[in-house]
Amino acid sequence: MAKTRQEGELTCLVYLVESRRYPKAMEVKLTVDQKAFVRETIESGRLKREEDAVREALALWEERERTRAEILAAVDEARLPLAVARGASSRSNPCATLRRK
């Protein structure tokens, strides 16, 4: 059931699809500064709705996480020959510690 938005309140709903079920809404609470930033962006015409801001933020986050995974994979790949050359075991791979963080 959708909530009505009170005057001056900014609430974004993000719809998640759980394995072919009906979409489930998630309420995202923004800080005062984030709300102001979203409002300014909408007022400037760059975005049309609050949901657009959330979608763009999630897209940037996904891109950052993909880049992070690619960098970690490249580091692992670069360190593997060094570990083999030194005779180190995979347990002493410092990249495995980074990946857990």
Phi and psi restraints in degrees (range 20) as a CNS / XPLOR table:
assign (resid 1 and name C) (resid 2 and name N)
       (resid 2 and name CA) (resid 2 and name C) 1.0 -80.3 20.0 2
assign (resid 2 and name N) (resid 2 and name CA)
       (resid 2 and name C) (resid 3 and name N) 1.0 140.7 20.0 2
assign (resid 2 and name C) (resid 3 and name N)
       (resid 3 and name CA) (resid 3 and name C) 1.0 -89.9 20.0 2
assign (resid 3 and name N) (resid 3 and name CA)
       (resid 3 and name C) (resid 4 and name N) 1.0 150.8 20.0 2
assign (resid 3 and name C) (resid 4 and name N)
       (resid 4 and name CA) (resid 4 and name C) 1.0 -85.4 20.0 2
assign (resid 4 and name N) (resid 4 and name CA)
       (resid 4 and name C) (resid 5 and name N) 1.0 146.9 20.0 2
assign (resid 4 and name C) (resid 5 and name N)
       (resid 5 and name CA) (resid 5 and name C) 1.0 -90.3 20.0 2
assign (resid 5 and name N) (resid 5 and name CA)
       (resid 5 and name C) (resid 6 and name N) 1.0 126.6 20.0 2
assign (resid 5 and name C) (resid 6 and name N)
       (resid 6 and name CA) (resid 6 and name C) 1.0 -77.2 20.0 2
assign (resid 6 and name N) (resid 6 and name CA)
       (resid 6 and name C) (resid 7 and name N) 1.0 157.2 20.0 2
assign (resid 6 and name C) (resid 7 and name N)
       (resid 7 and name CA) (resid 7 and name C) 1.0 -57.1 20.0 2
assign (resid 7 and name N) (resid 7 and name CA)
       (resid 7 and name C) (resid 8 and name N) 1.0 128.3 20.0 2
assign (resid 7 and name C) (resid 8 and name N)
       (resid 8 and name CA) (resid 8 and name C) 1.0 81.9 20.0 2
assign (resid 8 and name N) (resid 8 and name CA)
       (resid 8 and name C) (resid 9 and name N) 1.0 -2.4 20.0 2
assign (resid 8 and name C) (resid 9 and name N)
       (resid 9 and name CA) (resid 9 and name C) 1.0 -98.7 20.0 2
assign (resid 9 and name N) (resid 9 and name CA)
       (resid 9 and name C) (resid 10 and name N) 1.0 135.5 20.0 2
assign (resid 9 and name C) (resid 10 and name N)
       (resid 10 and name CA) (resid 10 and name C) 1.0 -113.4 20.0 2
assign (resid 10 and name N) (resid 10 and name CA)
       (resid 10 and name C) (resid 11 and name N) 1.0 113.8 20.0 2
assign (resid 10 and name C) (resid 11 and name N)
       (resid 11 and name CA) (resid 11 and name C) 1.0 -127.1 20.0 2
assign (resid 11 and name N) (resid 11 and name CA)
       (resid 11 and name C) (resid 12 and name N) 1.0 129.9 20.0 2
assign (resid 11 and name C) (resid 12 and name N)
       (resid 12 and name CA) (resid 12 and name C) 1.0 -109.0 20.0 2
assign (resid 12 and name N) (resid 12 and name CA)
       (resid 12 and name C) (resid 13 and name N) 1.0 138.5 20.0 2
assign (resid 12 and name C) (resid 13 and name N)
       (resid 13 and name CA) (resid 13 and name C) 1.0 -111.3 20.0 2
assign (resid 13 and name N) (resid 13 and name CA)
       (resid 13 and name C) (resid 14 and name N) 1.0 129.4 20.0 2
assign (resid 13 and name C) (resid 14 and name N)
       (resid 14 and name CA) (resid 14 and name C) 1.0 -109.9 20.0 2
assign (resid 14 and name N) (resid 14 and name CA)
       (resid 14 and name C) (resid 15 and name N) 1.0 128.4 20.0 2
assign (resid 14 and name C) (resid 15 and name N)
       (resid 15 and name CA) (resid 15 and name C) 1.0 -96.4 20.0 2
assign (resid 15 and name N) (resid 15 and name CA)
       (resid 15 and name C) (resid 16 and name N) 1.0 127.2 20.0 2
assign (resid 15 and name C) (resid 16 and name N)
       (resid 16 and name CA) (resid 16 and name C) 1.0 -111.7 20.0 2
assign (resid 16 and name N) (resid 16 and name CA)
       (resid 16 and name C) (resid 17 and name N) 1.0 138.4 20.0 2
assign (resid 16 and name C) (resid 17 and name N)
       (resid 17 and name CA) (resid 17 and name C) 1.0 -104.4 20.0 2
assign (resid 17 and name N) (resid 17 and name CA)
       (resid 17 and name C) (resid 18 and name N) 1.0 120.3 20.0 2
assign (resid 17 and name C) (resid 18 and name N)
       (resid 18 and name CA) (resid 18 and name C) 1.0 -104.0 20.0 2
assign (resid 18 and name N) (resid 18 and name CA)
       (resid 18 and name C) (resid 19 and name N) 1.0 102.8 20.0 2
assign (resid 18 and name C) (resid 19 and name N)
       (resid 19 and name CA) (resid 19 and name C) 1.0 35.1 20.0 2
assign (resid 19 and name N) (resid 19 and name CA)
       (resid 19 and name C) (resid 20 and name N) 1.0 66.9 20.0 2
assign (resid 19 and name C) (resid 20 and name N)
       (resid 20 and name CA) (resid 20 and name C) 1.0 65.6 20.0 2
assign (resid 20 and name N) (resid 20 and name CA)
       (resid 20 and name C) (resid 21 and name N) 1.0 13.2 20.0 2
assign (resid 20 and name C) (resid 21 and name N)
       (resid 21 and name CA) (resid 21 and name C) 1.0 -86.7 20.0 2
assign (resid 21 and name N) (resid 21 and name CA)
       (resid 21 and name C) (resid 22 and name N) 1.0 177.4 20.0 2
assign (resid 21 and name C) (resid 22 and name N)
       (resid 22 and name CA) (resid 22 and name C) 1.0 -65.2 20.0 2
assign (resid 22 and name N) (resid 22 and name CA)
       (resid 22 and name C) (resid 23 and name N) 1.0 150.4 20.0 2
assign (resid 22 and name C) (resid 23 and name N)
       (resid 23 and name CA) (resid 23 and name C) 1.0 -60.2 20.0 2
assign (resid 23 and name N) (resid 23 and name CA)
       (resid 23 and name C) (resid 24 and name N) 1.0 144.9 20.0 2
assign (resid 23 and name C) (resid 24 and name N)
       (resid 24 and name CA) (resid 24 and name C) 1.0 -114.2 20.0 2
assign (resid 24 and name N) (resid 24 and name CA)
       (resid 24 and name C) (resid 25 and name N) 1.0 132.0 20.0 2
assign (resid 24 and name C) (resid 25 and name N)
       (resid 25 and name CA) (resid 25 and name C) 1.0 -86.0 20.0 2
assign (resid 25 and name N) (resid 25 and name CA)
       (resid 25 and name C) (resid 26 and name N) 1.0 144.2 20.0 2
assign (resid 25 and name C) (resid 26 and name N)
       (resid 26 and name CA) (resid 26 and name C) 1.0 -125.0 20.0 2
assign (resid 26 and name N) (resid 26 and name CA)
       (resid 26 and name C) (resid 27 and name N) 1.0 127.0 20.0 2
assign (resid 26 and name C) (resid 27 and name N)
       (resid 27 and name CA) (resid 27 and name C) 1.0 -88.1 20.0 2
assign (resid 27 and name N) (resid 27 and name CA)
       (resid 27 and name C) (resid 28 and name N) 1.0 131.9 20.0 2
assign (resid 27 and name C) (resid 28 and name N)
       (resid 28 and name CA) (resid 28 and name C) 1.0 -113.7 20.0 2
assign (resid 28 and name N) (resid 28 and name CA)
       (resid 28 and name C) (resid 29 and name N) 1.0 119.3 20.0 2
assign (resid 28 and name C) (resid 29 and name N)
       (resid 29 and name CA) (resid 29 and name C) 1.0 -91.4 20.0 2
assign (resid 29 and name N) (resid 29 and name CA)
       (resid 29 and name C) (resid 30 and name N) 1.0 127.7 20.0 2
assign (resid 29 and name C) (resid 30 and name N)
       (resid 30 and name CA) (resid 30 and name C) 1.0 -105.0 20.0 2
assign (resid 30 and name N) (resid 30 and name CA)
       (resid 30 and name C) (resid 31 and name N) 1.0 152.7 20.0 2
assign (resid 30 and name C) (resid 31 and name N)
       (resid 31 and name CA) (resid 31 and name C) 1.0 -72.2 20.0 2
assign (resid 31 and name N) (resid 31 and name CA)
       (resid 31 and name C) (resid 32 and name N) 1.0 167.7 20.0 2
assign (resid 31 and name C) (resid 32 and name N)
       (resid 32 and name CA) (resid 32 and name C) 1.0 -58.8 20.0 2
assign (resid 32 and name N) (resid 32 and name CA)
       (resid 32 and name C) (resid 33 and name N) 1.0 -43.7 20.0 2
assign (resid 32 and name C) (resid 33 and name N)
       (resid 33 and name CA) (resid 33 and name C) 1.0 -65.1 20.0 2
assign (resid 33 and name N) (resid 33 and name CA)
       (resid 33 and name C) (resid 34 and name N) 1.0 -39.9 20.0 2
assign (resid 33 and name C) (resid 34 and name N)
       (resid 34 and name CA) (resid 34 and name C) 1.0 -65.6 20.0 2
assign (resid 34 and name N) (resid 34 and name CA)
       (resid 34 and name C) (resid 35 and name N) 1.0 -40.4 20.0 2
assign (resid 34 and name C) (resid 35 and name N)
       (resid 35 and name CA) (resid 35 and name C) 1.0 -61.2 20.0 2
assign (resid 35 and name N) (resid 35 and name CA)
       (resid 35 and name C) (resid 36 and name N) 1.0 -44.9 20.0 2
assign (resid 35 and name C) (resid 36 and name N)
       (resid 36 and name CA) (resid 36 and name C) 1.0 -63.2 20.0 2
assign (resid 36 and name N) (resid 36 and name CA)
       (resid 36 and name C) (resid 37 and name N) 1.0 -41.0 20.0 2
assign (resid 36 and name C) (resid 37 and name N)
       (resid 37 and name CA) (resid 37 and name C) 1.0 -62.2 20.0 2
assign (resid 37 and name N) (resid 37 and name CA)
       (resid 37 and name C) (resid 38 and name N) 1.0 -44.3 20.0 2
assign (resid 37 and name C) (resid 38 and name N)
       (resid 38 and name CA) (resid 38 and name C) 1.0 -64.6 20.0 2
assign (resid 38 and name N) (resid 38 and name CA)
       (resid 38 and name C) (resid 39 and name N) 1.0 -45.0 20.0 2
assign (resid 38 and name C) (resid 39 and name N)
       (resid 39 and name CA) (resid 39 and name C) 1.0 -59.6 20.0 2
assign (resid 39 and name N) (resid 39 and name CA)
       (resid 39 and name C) (resid 40 and name N) 1.0 -45.3 20.0 2
assign (resid 39 and name C) (resid 40 and name N)
       (resid 40 and name CA) (resid 40 and name C) 1.0 -61.4 20.0 2
assign (resid 40 and name N) (resid 40 and name CA)
       (resid 40 and name C) (resid 41 and name N) 1.0 -39.7 20.0 2
assign (resid 40 and name C) (resid 41 and name N)
       (resid 41 and name CA) (resid 41 and name C) 1.0 -66.3 20.0 2
assign (resid 41 and name N) (resid 41 and name CA)
       (resid 41 and name C) (resid 42 and name N) 1.0 -39.9 20.0 2
assign (resid 41 and name C) (resid 42 and name N)
       (resid 42 and name CA) (resid 42 and name C) 1.0 -68.3 20.0 2
assign (resid 42 and name N) (resid 42 and name CA)
       (resid 42 and name C) (resid 43 and name N) 1.0 -44.6 20.0 2
assign (resid 42 and name C) (resid 43 and name N)
       (resid 43 and name CA) (resid 43 and name C) 1.0 -62.2 20.0 2
assign (resid 43 and name N) (resid 43 and name CA)
       (resid 43 and name C) (resid 44 and name N) 1.0 -31.6 20.0 2
assign (resid 43 and name C) (resid 44 and name N)
       (resid 44 and name CA) (resid 44 and name C) 1.0 -75.9 20.0 2
assign (resid 44 and name N) (resid 44 and name CA)
       (resid 44 and name C) (resid 45 and name N) 1.0 -13.0 20.0 2
assign (resid 44 and name C) (resid 45 and name N)
       (resid 45 and name CA) (resid 45 and name C) 1.0 91.0 20.0 2
assign (resid 45 and name N) (resid 45 and name CA)
       (resid 45 and name C) (resid 46 and name N) 1.0 -1.3 20.0 2
assign (resid 45 and name C) (resid 46 and name N)
       (resid 46 and name CA) (resid 46 and name C) 1.0 -66.7 20.0 2
assign (resid 46 and name N) (resid 46 and name CA)
       (resid 46 and name C) (resid 47 and name N) 1.0 -39.6 20.0 2
assign (resid 46 and name C) (resid 47 and name N)
       (resid 47 and name CA) (resid 47 and name C) 1.0 -124.8 20.0 2
assign (resid 47 and name N) (resid 47 and name CA)
       (resid 47 and name C) (resid 48 and name N) 1.0 158.8 20.0 2
assign (resid 47 and name C) (resid 48 and name N)
       (resid 48 and name CA) (resid 48 and name C) 1.0 -99.2 20.0 2
assign (resid 48 and name N) (resid 48 and name CA)
       (resid 48 and name C) (resid 49 and name N) 1.0 -33.8 20.0 2
assign (resid 48 and name C) (resid 49 and name N)
       (resid 49 and name CA) (resid 49 and name C) 1.0 -139.7 20.0 2
assign (resid 49 and name N) (resid 49 and name CA)
       (resid 49 and name C) (resid 50 and name N) 1.0 164.1 20.0 2
assign (resid 49 and name C) (resid 50 and name N)
       (resid 50 and name CA) (resid 50 and name C) 1.0 -60.5 20.0 2
assign (resid 50 and name N) (resid 50 and name CA)
       (resid 50 and name C) (resid 51 and name N) 1.0 -38.3 20.0 2
assign (resid 50 and name C) (resid 51 and name N)
       (resid 51 and name CA) (resid 51 and name C) 1.0 -60.8 20.0 2
assign (resid 51 and name N) (resid 51 and name CA)
       (resid 51 and name C) (resid 52 and name N) 1.0 -34.1 20.0 2
assign (resid 51 and name C) (resid 52 and name N)
       (resid 52 and name CA) (resid 52 and name C) 1.0 -63.3 20.0 2
assign (resid 52 and name N) (resid 52 and name CA)
       (resid 52 and name C) (resid 53 and name N) 1.0 -38.1 20.0 2
assign (resid 52 and name C) (resid 53 and name N)
       (resid 53 and name CA) (resid 53 and name C) 1.0 -65.2 20.0 2
assign (resid 53 and name N) (resid 53 and name CA)
       (resid 53 and name C) (resid 54 and name N) 1.0 -42.4 20.0 2
assign (resid 53 and name C) (resid 54 and name N)
       (resid 54 and name CA) (resid 54 and name C) 1.0 -65.7 20.0 2
assign (resid 54 and name N) (resid 54 and name CA)
       (resid 54 and name C) (resid 55 and name N) 1.0 -43.8 20.0 2
assign (resid 54 and name C) (resid 55 and name N)
       (resid 55 and name CA) (resid 55 and name C) 1.0 -60.2 20.0 2
assign (resid 55 and name N) (resid 55 and name CA)
       (resid 55 and name C) (resid 56 and name N) 1.0 -44.1 20.0 2
assign (resid 55 and name C) (resid 56 and name N)
       (resid 56 and name CA) (resid 56 and name C) 1.0 -64.8 20.0 2
assign (resid 56 and name N) (resid 56 and name CA)
       (resid 56 and name C) (resid 57 and name N) 1.0 -41.7 20.0 2
assign (resid 56 and name C) (resid 57 and name N)
       (resid 57 and name CA) (resid 57 and name C) 1.0 -62.0 20.0 2
assign (resid 57 and name N) (resid 57 and name CA)
       (resid 57 and name C) (resid 58 and name N) 1.0 -43.5 20.0 2
assign (resid 57 and name C) (resid 58 and name N)
       (resid 58 and name CA) (resid 58 and name C) 1.0 -65.8 20.0 2
assign (resid 58 and name N) (resid 58 and name CA)
       (resid 58 and name C) (resid 59 and name N) 1.0 -38.1 20.0 2
assign (resid 58 and name C) (resid 59 and name N)
       (resid 59 and name CA) (resid 59 and name C) 1.0 -63.3 20.0 2
assign (resid 59 and name N) (resid 59 and name CA)
       (resid 59 and name C) (resid 60 and name N) 1.0 -42.0 20.0 2
assign (resid 59 and name C) (resid 60 and name N)
       (resid 60 and name CA) (resid 60 and name C) 1.0 -66.1 20.0 2
assign (resid 60 and name N) (resid 60 and name CA)
       (resid 60 and name C) (resid 61 and name N) 1.0 -38.9 20.0 2
assign (resid 60 and name C) (resid 61 and name N)
       (resid 61 and name CA) (resid 61 and name C) 1.0 -64.1 20.0 2
assign (resid 61 and name N) (resid 61 and name CA)
       (resid 61 and name C) (resid 62 and name N) 1.0 -44.6 20.0 2
assign (resid 61 and name C) (resid 62 and name N)
       (resid 62 and name CA) (resid 62 and name C) 1.0 -60.1 20.0 2
assign (resid 62 and name N) (resid 62 and name CA)
       (resid 62 and name C) (resid 63 and name N) 1.0 -43.9 20.0 2
assign (resid 62 and name C) (resid 63 and name N)
       (resid 63 and name CA) (resid 63 and name C) 1.0 -61.5 20.0 2
assign (resid 63 and name N) (resid 63 and name CA)
       (resid 63 and name C) (resid 64 and name N) 1.0 -43.2 20.0 2
assign (resid 63 and name C) (resid 64 and name N)
       (resid 64 and name CA) (resid 64 and name C) 1.0 -62.5 20.0 2
assign (resid 64 and name N) (resid 64 and name CA)
       (resid 64 and name C) (resid 65 and name N) 1.0 -41.8 20.0 2
assign (resid 64 and name C) (resid 65 and name N)
       (resid 65 and name CA) (resid 65 and name C) 1.0 -68.4 20.0 2
assign (resid 65 and name N) (resid 65 and name CA)
       (resid 65 and name C) (resid 66 and name N) 1.0 -36.9 20.0 2
assign (resid 65 and name C) (resid 66 and name N)
       (resid 66 and name CA) (resid 66 and name C) 1.0 -63.8 20.0 2
assign (resid 66 and name N) (resid 66 and name CA)
       (resid 66 and name C) (resid 67 and name N) 1.0 -43.6 20.0 2
assign (resid 66 and name C) (resid 67 and name N)
       (resid 67 and name CA) (resid 67 and name C) 1.0 -62.4 20.0 2
assign (resid 67 and name N) (resid 67 and name CA)
       (resid 67 and name C) (resid 68 and name N) 1.0 -42.5 20.0 2
assign (resid 67 and name C) (resid 68 and name N)
       (resid 68 and name CA) (resid 68 and name C) 1.0 -60.0 20.0 2
assign (resid 68 and name N) (resid 68 and name CA)
       (resid 68 and name C) (resid 69 and name N) 1.0 -45.1 20.0 2
assign (resid 68 and name C) (resid 69 and name N)
       (resid 69 and name CA) (resid 69 and name C) 1.0 -63.6 20.0 2
assign (resid 69 and name N) (resid 69 and name CA)
       (resid 69 and name C) (resid 70 and name N) 1.0 -40.1 20.0 2
assign (resid 69 and name C) (resid 70 and name N)
       (resid 70 and name CA) (resid 70 and name C) 1.0 -63.8 20.0 2
assign (resid 70 and name N) (resid 70 and name CA)
       (resid 70 and name C) (resid 71 and name N) 1.0 -40.7 20.0 2
assign (resid 70 and name C) (resid 71 and name N)
       (resid 71 and name CA) (resid 71 and name C) 1.0 -65.2 20.0 2
assign (resid 71 and name N) (resid 71 and name CA)
       (resid 71 and name C) (resid 72 and name N) 1.0 -45.4 20.0 2
assign (resid 71 and name C) (resid 72 and name N)
       (resid 72 and name CA) (resid 72 and name C) 1.0 -62.5 20.0 2
assign (resid 72 and name N) (resid 72 and name CA)
       (resid 72 and name C) (resid 73 and name N) 1.0 -38.6 20.0 2
assign (resid 72 and name C) (resid 73 and name N)
       (resid 73 and name CA) (resid 73 and name C) 1.0 -64.8 20.0 2
assign (resid 73 and name N) (resid 73 and name CA)
       (resid 73 and name C) (resid 74 and name N) 1.0 -41.1 20.0 2
assign (resid 73 and name C) (resid 74 and name N)
       (resid 74 and name CA) (resid 74 and name C) 1.0 -65.3 20.0 2
assign (resid 74 and name N) (resid 74 and name CA)
       (resid 74 and name C) (resid 75 and name N) 1.0 -39.2 20.0 2
assign (resid 74 and name C) (resid 75 and name N)
       (resid 75 and name CA) (resid 75 and name C) 1.0 -65.1 20.0 2
assign (resid 75 and name N) (resid 75 and name CA)
       (resid 75 and name C) (resid 76 and name N) 1.0 -45.0 20.0 2
assign (resid 75 and name C) (resid 76 and name N)
       (resid 76 and name CA) (resid 76 and name C) 1.0 -57.9 20.0 2
assign (resid 76 and name N) (resid 76 and name CA)
       (resid 76 and name C) (resid 77 and name N) 1.0 -44.6 20.0 2
assign (resid 76 and name C) (resid 77 and name N)
       (resid 77 and name CA) (resid 77 and name C) 1.0 -64.1 20.0 2
assign (resid 77 and name N) (resid 77 and name CA)
       (resid 77 and name C) (resid 78 and name N) 1.0 -38.5 20.0 2
assign (resid 77 and name C) (resid 78 and name N)
       (resid 78 and name CA) (resid 78 and name C) 1.0 -72.1 20.0 2
assign (resid 78 and name N) (resid 78 and name CA)
       (resid 78 and name C) (resid 79 and name N) 1.0 -33.5 20.0 2
assign (resid 78 and name C) (resid 79 and name N)
       (resid 79 and name CA) (resid 79 and name C) 1.0 -81.5 20.0 2
assign (resid 79 and name N) (resid 79 and name CA)
       (resid 79 and name C) (resid 80 and name N) 1.0 -22.8 20.0 2
assign (resid 79 and name C) (resid 80 and name N)
       (resid 80 and name CA) (resid 80 and name C) 1.0 -56.9 20.0 2
assign (resid 80 and name N) (resid 80 and name CA)
       (resid 80 and name C) (resid 81 and name N) 1.0 -50.2 20.0 2
assign (resid 80 and name C) (resid 81 and name N)
       (resid 81 and name CA) (resid 81 and name C) 1.0 -60.7 20.0 2
assign (resid 81 and name N) (resid 81 and name CA)
       (resid 81 and name C) (resid 82 and name N) 1.0 -34.6 20.0 2
assign (resid 81 and name C) (resid 82 and name N)
       (resid 82 and name CA) (resid 82 and name C) 1.0 -65.8 20.0 2
assign (resid 82 and name N) (resid 82 and name CA)
       (resid 82 and name C) (resid 83 and name N) 1.0 -42.9 20.0 2
assign (resid 82 and name C) (resid 83 and name N)
       (resid 83 and name CA) (resid 83 and name C) 1.0 -65.0 20.0 2
assign (resid 83 and name N) (resid 83 and name CA)
       (resid 83 and name C) (resid 84 and name N) 1.0 -40.7 20.0 2
assign (resid 83 and name C) (resid 84 and name N)
       (resid 84 and name CA) (resid 84 and name C) 1.0 -65.4 20.0 2
assign (resid 84 and name N) (resid 84 and name CA)
       (resid 84 and name C) (resid 85 and name N) 1.0 -43.6 20.0 2
assign (resid 84 and name C) (resid 85 and name N)
       (resid 85 and name CA) (resid 85 and name C) 1.0 -63.3 20.0 2
assign (resid 85 and name N) (resid 85 and name CA)
       (resid 85 and name C) (resid 86 and name N) 1.0 -34.3 20.0 2
assign (resid 85 and name C) (resid 86 and name N)
       (resid 86 and name CA) (resid 86 and name C) 1.0 -87.4 20.0 2
assign (resid 86 and name N) (resid 86 and name CA)
       (resid 86 and name C) (resid 87 and name N) 1.0 -9.9 20.0 2
assign (resid 86 and name C) (resid 87 and name N)
       (resid 87 and name CA) (resid 87 and name C) 1.0 77.6 20.0 2
assign (resid 87 and name N) (resid 87 and name CA)
       (resid 87 and name C) (resid 88 and name N) 1.0 20.1 20.0 2
assign (resid 87 and name C) (resid 88 and name N)
       (resid 88 and name CA) (resid 88 and name C) 1.0 -78.3 20.0 2
assign (resid 88 and name N) (resid 88 and name CA)
       (resid 88 and name C) (resid 89 and name N) 1.0 151.1 20.0 2
assign (resid 88 and name C) (resid 89 and name N)
       (resid 89 and name CA) (resid 89 and name C) 1.0 -84.5 20.0 2
assign (resid 89 and name N) (resid 89 and name CA)
       (resid 89 and name C) (resid 90 and name N) 1.0 164.6 20.0 2
assign (resid 89 and name C) (resid 90 and name N)
       (resid 90 and name CA) (resid 90 and name C) 1.0 -66.7 20.0 2
assign (resid 90 and name N) (resid 90 and name CA)
       (resid 90 and name C) (resid 91 and name N) 1.0 -19.7 20.0 2
assign (resid 90 and name C) (resid 91 and name N)
       (resid 91 and name CA) (resid 91 and name C) 1.0 -68.8 20.0 2
assign (resid 91 and name N) (resid 91 and name CA)
       (resid 91 and name C) (resid 92 and name N) 1.0 -24.5 20.0 2
assign (resid 91 and name C) (resid 92 and name N)
       (resid 92 and name CA) (resid 92 and name C) 1.0 -93.1 20.0 2
assign (resid 92 and name N) (resid 92 and name CA)
       (resid 92 and name C) (resid 93 and name N) 1.0 14.3 20.0 2
assign (resid 92 and name C) (resid 93 and name N)
       (resid 93 and name CA) (resid 93 and name C) 1.0 -74.6 20.0 2
assign (resid 93 and name N) (resid 93 and name CA)
       (resid 93 and name C) (resid 94 and name N) 1.0 112.6 20.0 2
assign (resid 93 and name C) (resid 94 and name N)
       (resid 94 and name CA) (resid 94 and name C) 1.0 -65.9 20.0 2
assign (resid 94 and name N) (resid 94 and name CA)
       (resid 94 and name C) (resid 95 and name N) 1.0 -19.7 20.0 2
assign (resid 94 and name C) (resid 95 and name N)
       (resid 95 and name CA) (resid 95 and name C) 1.0 -68.2 20.0 2
assign (resid 95 and name N) (resid 95 and name CA)
       (resid 95 and name C) (resid 96 and name N) 1.0 -31.3 20.0 2
assign (resid 95 and name C) (resid 96 and name N)
       (resid 96 and name CA) (resid 96 and name C) 1.0 -62.6 20.0 2
assign (resid 96 and name N) (resid 96 and name CA)
       (resid 96 and name C) (resid 97 and name N) 1.0 -35.0 20.0 2
assign (resid 96 and name C) (resid 97 and name N)
       (resid 97 and name CA) (resid 97 and name C) 1.0 -68.1 20.0 2
assign (resid 97 and name N) (resid 97 and name CA)
       (resid 97 and name C) (resid 98 and name N) 1.0 -41.6 20.0 2
assign (resid 97 and name C) (resid 98 and name N)
       (resid 98 and name CA) (resid 98 and name C) 1.0 -62.2 20.0 2
assign (resid 98 and name N) (resid 98 and name CA)
       (resid 98 and name C) (resid 99 and name N) 1.0 -40.2 20.0 2
assign (resid 98 and name C) (resid 99 and name N)
       (resid 99 and name CA) (resid 99 and name C) 1.0 -65.5 20.0 2
assign (resid 99 and name N) (resid 99 and name CA)
       (resid 99 and name C) (resid 100 and name N) 1.0 -30.4 20.0 2
assign (resid 99 and name C) (resid 100 and name N)
       (resid 100 and name CA) (resid 100 and name C) 1.0 -73.1 20.0 2
assign (resid 100 and name N) (resid 100 and name CA)
       (resid 100 and name C) (resid 101 and name N) 1.0 -18.1 20.0 2
